[in-house]
Amino acid sequence: MSHNVGTSGAWCGVPAVVLCLAALLCSNLLLYLYLESLNLGTSYPSRHAHTHCPPGHFKVGTMTTCTPWLECPDIRADVRRLKLIGRGAVKQVYLAEWRGQKVALSVLSSEKYKDDFLHCVSMLRSLQSARVVTFVGVCEEDDMFVTEYHPLGSALALDKTLAQERYRSQDSWNTRLRLALDYVAFLAFLHASPVGTRVMCDSNDLNKTLSQFLLTADLRLLANDLDALPKVVRGSEGVKCGPRRLTGDFVAPEQLWPYGEDMPFSDELMPGYDEKTDIWKIPDVTRFLLGHVPGSDVIHFHLFQIHAECKKQDPHLRPSALEVLSVYRLVYDSMKESHTERIRDML
């Protein structure tokens, strides 16, 4: 009797062992597939090609073919306003619909800002790339233009977005460092753009800077608000971001009034500056983008030296945006490799 019971127990134990081995093999297979997915593509994150459309054409939403930029007759006939989604000094922004596609319709707020409005249109046209929101069309006669619509809004809403249940699993160092890469990559593009070296002047504080970028559904950054991008002319006196006095720690030292409190501010006496003002602001913007997720402290450690160089008082001693981008890419690769090795150690 005891012999029969023992035999029965052994036979009962075999399926359990087989199931355990099968489960282990499946888990290992899943881990290996995950590791392979980490190693696909380039060594650093890059946005997919803009839309593969020729100059003067666009493709948004569910469109499968490129269409020429919309003009006044197209916008008047086919673009329908749905609701107001943003308001600023220069323009009001409406959620609108064009032939079943959601778009953003920007309308001039005040005639006194028309030059800024037209500058934004000019920059959107000239800087179309993977780093800039898709331009859809313009009707200068009616003071309005159309761009791609991104429902997540500006980068100001990053923490709120990542706190949503839909995105909570993506609130990681990987996602956040990728956003910082997008930001620095745009600066590198802007400082060597097809229309010369440009400076981000709508960046006098952190919130204003973040509001210039849209957050896409796949959690990437796109430059959107291009109202103030003056051109740096080498050998000239530089640019100035408006006729008013700038204050605070966020702006670069050379943007501050240099003659003390005893002398009243004068735009004529204020020295100009160049794109190195954008470099000064990189560490502060990246600090916000990285947040406080696991791994962000390690990234800050790796970026400490380049960020110290960004904060040099002398703008000539600061690195270029391209040099900062190179370091960011190295850090991203290093973090990804370290993450991969830790998972392999679990196998």
C-alpha positions in Angstrom: 0.0 0.0 0.0 2.8 2.5 1.0 4.6 1.6 -2.2 1.5 2.5 -4.3 1.1 5.8 -2.4 4.8 6.7 -3.0 4.5 5.9 -6.7 1.3 8.0 -7.0 3.0 11.0 -5.3 6.0 10.8 -7.7 3.7 10.7 -10.7 1.8 13.7 -9.2 5.1 15.6 -8.7 6.2 15.3 -12.4 3.6 17.6 -13.9 4.4 20.2 -11.2 8.1 20.2 -12.0 7.3 20.4 -15.7 5.0 23.4 -15.1 7.6 25.2 -13.1 10.3 24.6 -15.8 7.9 25.8 -18.4 7.0 28.9 -16.5 10.7 29.7 -15.9 11.5 29.3 -19.6 8.6 31.5 -20.5 9.7 34.2 -18.1 13.2 34.1 -19.5 11.9 34.3 -23.0 9.9 37.4 -22.1 12.9 39.0 -20.5 15.0 38.3 -23.5 12.4 39.7 -25.8 12.2 42.8 -23.6 16.0 43.2 -23.8 15.9 42.9 -27.6 13.3 45.6 -27.7 15.6 47.9 -25.7 18.4 47.3 -28.2 16.4 48.0 -31.3 16.9 51.2 -33.3 19.6 53.8 -32.8 21.7 54.2 -29.7 19.8 57.2 -28.7 16.1 58.1 -29.0 15.1 60.1 -32.1 11.7 61.1 -33.3 10.3 59.4 -36.4 10.6 61.2 -39.6 8.4 64.3 -39.6 5.8 63.3 -42.1 7.8 62.4 -45.2 6.1 65.3 -47.0 7.8 67.6 -49.5 8.2 71.3 -48.7 4.9 73.1 -48.6 2.9 70.0 -47.8 1.6 68.4 -44.6 0.1 65.2 -43.2 -1.6 65.0 -39.8 -3.8 62.6 -37.8 -5.1 59.7 -39.9 -4.0 61.2 -43.3 -2.2 58.8 -45.5 -1.1 61.2 -48.2 0.5 64.7 -48.2 -1.6 67.8 -49.0 -0.4 71.3 -49.9 -0.5 73.8 -47.1 -4.0 75.3 -46.7 -4.6 78.8 -48.0 -7.4 81.4 -47.3 -10.1 79.7 -49.4 -9.4 76.3 -47.8 -9.4 77.6 -44.2 -12.5 79.7 -44.7 -14.4 76.9 -46.3 -13.2 73.8 -44.4 -11.8 74.7 -41.0 -14.4 74.7 -38.3 -13.8 76.1 -34.8 -14.8 73.9 -32.0 -13.7 75.5 -28.7 -11.1 77.9 -27.3 -8.2 76.0 -25.8 -5.5 78.7 -25.2 -5.1 82.4 -25.0 -2.0 84.6 -25.0 -1.0 88.2 -25.7 -0.3 87.4 -29.4 -2.9 84.9 -30.3 -5.9 82.8 -29.3 -5.8 79.1 -30.0 -8.9 77.1 -30.9 -9.4 73.4 -31.3 -10.8 73.1 -34.8 -11.7 70.5 -37.4 -10.6 70.2 -41.0 -12.1 67.3 -43.1 -12.4 65.1 -40.1 -8.9 65.9 -38.7 -8.4 67.7 -35.4 -6.2 70.8 -35.9 -5.2 73.9 -33.9 -6.4 77.2 -35.2 -4.4 80.3 -34.1 -6.0 83.7 -34.4 -4.3 87.1 -33.8 -5.4 88.6 -30.5 -4.4 92.2 -31.1 -3.1 94.3 -34.0 -0.2 95.6 -32.0 1.2 92.0 -31.9 0.8 91.4 -35.7 4.6 91.5 -36.3 5.1 88.7 -33.7 2.2 86.8 -35.2 3.7 86.9 -38.7 7.1 86.1 -37.3 5.7 82.9 -35.8 4.2 82.0 -39.2 7.5 82.6 -40.9 9.4 80.5 -38.4 6.9 77.7 -38.6 7.2 77.6 -42.3 11.0 77.8 -42.3 11.7 75.4 -39.5 9.5 72.5 -40.4 11.3 69.4 -39.1 10.9 66.5 -36.7 11.5 69.0 -33.9 8.7 71.4 -34.7 4.9 71.1 -34.8 3.4 70.4 -38.2 2.4 73.5 -40.1 -1.0 73.1 -41.9 -1.7 76.4 -43.5 -2.2 80.2 -43.1 -4.6 82.9 -44.1 -2.7 86.2 -43.5 -5.7 88.2 -44.7 -7.8 86.9 -41.8 -4.9 86.8 -39.3 -5.0 83.1 -38.7 -2.9 80.0 -39.2 -3.4 76.2 -38.6 -1.1 73.6 -37.1 -1.3 70.0 -35.9 -3.3 69.5 -32.7 -1.8 67.7 -29.7 -4.4 67.1 -27.0 -1.9 66.7 -24.1 -1.1 70.4 -24.4 2.2 72.1 -23.4 5.1 70.6 -21.5 3.9 72.5 -18.4 1.4 69.6 -18.0 4.1 66.9 -17.9 3.7 65.8 -14.3 -0.1 65.9 -14.5 0.0 63.8 -17.6 2.3 61.2 -16.3 0.2 60.9 -13.1 -2.8 59.7 -15.2 -3.4 56.0 -15.1 -2.9 55.7 -18.9 0.7 57.1 -18.7 1.7 56.2 -15.1 3.7 53.1 -16.2 5.8 55.4 -18.5 6.8 57.8 -15.7 10.4 56.6 -15.8 13.9 57.9 -16.2 13.8 56.6 -19.8 10.7 58.7 -20.8 11.9 61.8 -18.9 15.5 61.8 -20.2 14.1 61.3 -23.7 12.1 64.5 -23.2 15.3 66.3 -22.1 17.0 65.0 -25.2 14.2 66.4 -27.4 14.6 69.8 -25.7 18.3 70.0 -26.2 18.0 68.6 -29.7 15.7 71.4 -30.6 18.1 74.0 -29.3 20.9 72.4 -31.4 18.6 72.6 -34.4 17.6 76.2 -33.7 21.2 77.3 -33.3 22.1 75.9 -36.7 18.8 76.3 -38.5 18.1 76.8 -42.2 17.4 80.5 -41.4 20.5 81.1 -39.3 21.3 81.0 -35.6 18.1 81.8 -33.6 17.6 82.5 -29.9 14.6 81.5 -27.8 13.5 84.8 -26.4 10.2 83.6 -24.9 12.1 81.9 -22.2 12.4 84.4 -19.3 11.3 81.9 -16.7 10.8 78.1 -16.5 7.0 78.1 -17.1 7.3 80.4 -20.1 10.0 78.2 -21.6 8.0 75.0 -21.0 4.9 76.6 -22.6 6.8 76.9 -25.9 6.7 73.1 -26.3 3.9 70.6 -26.9 3.7 67.1 -25.4 2.8 64.5 -28.0 0.8 61.4 -27.4 3.9 59.3 -27.5 5.5 61.5 -24.9 7.9 63.6 -27.0 8.5 67.3 -27.2 7.7 69.5 -30.2 8.5 73.2 -30.4 5.3 75.1 -31.0 5.3 78.7 -30.0 7.8 80.5 -32.3 6.7 84.1 -31.8 10.2 85.4 -30.7 13.2 83.8 -32.4 15.5 86.7 -33.3 18.5 86.0 -35.5 22.1 86.2 -34.3 24.3 88.1 -36.8 27.9 87.4 -36.2 30.0 90.5 -35.7 26.9 92.5 -34.7 25.9 93.7 -31.2 23.8 90.6 -30.7 20.1 90.3 -29.9 17.9 91.5 -27.1 14.8 89.8 -25.9 12.4 92.7 -25.8 12.8 96.3 -24.6 12.1 95.6 -21.0 14.5 94.9 -18.1 14.9 91.2 -17.3 15.3 89.9 -13.8 15.7 86.6 -11.9 18.1 83.6 -11.7 16.5 81.8 -14.7 17.8 84.2 -17.4 21.5 84.2 -18.2 23.7 86.8 -16.5 24.3 88.7 -19.8 20.6 89.3 -20.0 20.6 91.2 -16.8 21.0 95.0 -16.6 24.8 95.4 -16.0 24.9 99.0 -14.6 23.4 98.6 -11.2 20.4 100.0 -9.5 21.6 103.6 -9.5 21.3 103.9 -13.3 17.8 103.6 -14.8 17.3 100.8 -17.3 17.7 101.9 -20.9 17.1 99.5 -23.9 19.6 101.6 -25.9 22.4 101.0 -23.3 21.6 97.4 -22.7 24.2 95.2 -24.4 23.1 92.4 -26.7 23.8 88.7 -26.4 23.6 85.5 -28.4 22.4 81.9 -28.4 24.5 81.0 -25.3 21.6 82.4 -23.2 19.7 79.3 -24.2 22.6 77.1 -22.9 22.4 78.7 -19.5 18.8 77.6 -19.1 19.3 73.9 -20.0 20.1 72.6 -16.5 16.9 74.2 -15.0 14.6 72.9 -17.8 16.2 69.4 -17.6 15.8 69.4 -13.8 12.0 69.9 -14.3 11.8 67.3 -17.0 13.6 64.6 -15.1 11.4 65.0 -12.0 12.0 62.7 -9.1 11.6 59.2 -10.5 14.0 56.3 -9.7 17.2 56.8 -11.7 16.9 60.6 -12.0 19.5 61.1 -9.3 22.0 59.0 -11.3 21.3 61.0 -14.4 21.9 64.3 -12.5 25.2 62.9 -11.3 26.2 62.0 -14.9 25.1 65.4 -16.2 26.8 67.4 -13.3 29.9 68.4 -15.3 28.2 69.5 -18.5 25.6 71.4 -16.5 28.3 73.2 -14.5 29.8 74.2 -17.9 26.3 75.5 -19.0 26.3 77.7 -16.0 29.6 79.5 -16.7 29.3 83.2 -16.1 31.2 83.9 -19.3 28.9 82.9 -22.2 32.0 82.2 -24.4 33.0 79.4 -22.0 29.7 77.6 -22.2 29.4 74.6 -24.5 27.3 74.6 -27.7 23.9 72.9 -27.7 25.4 70.2 -30.0 28.1 69.5 -27.4 25.5 69.3 -24.6 23.4 67.0 -26.8 26.3 64.7 -27.3 26.8 64.3 -23.6 23.0 63.7 -23.1 23.1 60.9 -25.7 26.1 59.3 -24.0 24.3 59.4 -20.7 21.2 57.9 -22.2 23.2 55.1 -23.8 25.0 54.4 -20.5 21.7 54.3 -18.5 20.1 52.0 -21.1 23.1 49.6 -21.0 23.2 49.6 -17.2 19.5 48.9 -17.1 19.9 46.0 -19.6 22.7 44.4 -17.6 20.7 44.5 -14.4 17.9 42.6 -16.1 20.3 40.1 -17.6 21.7 39.5 -14.1 18.1 38.5 -13.0 18.1 35.6 -15.6 
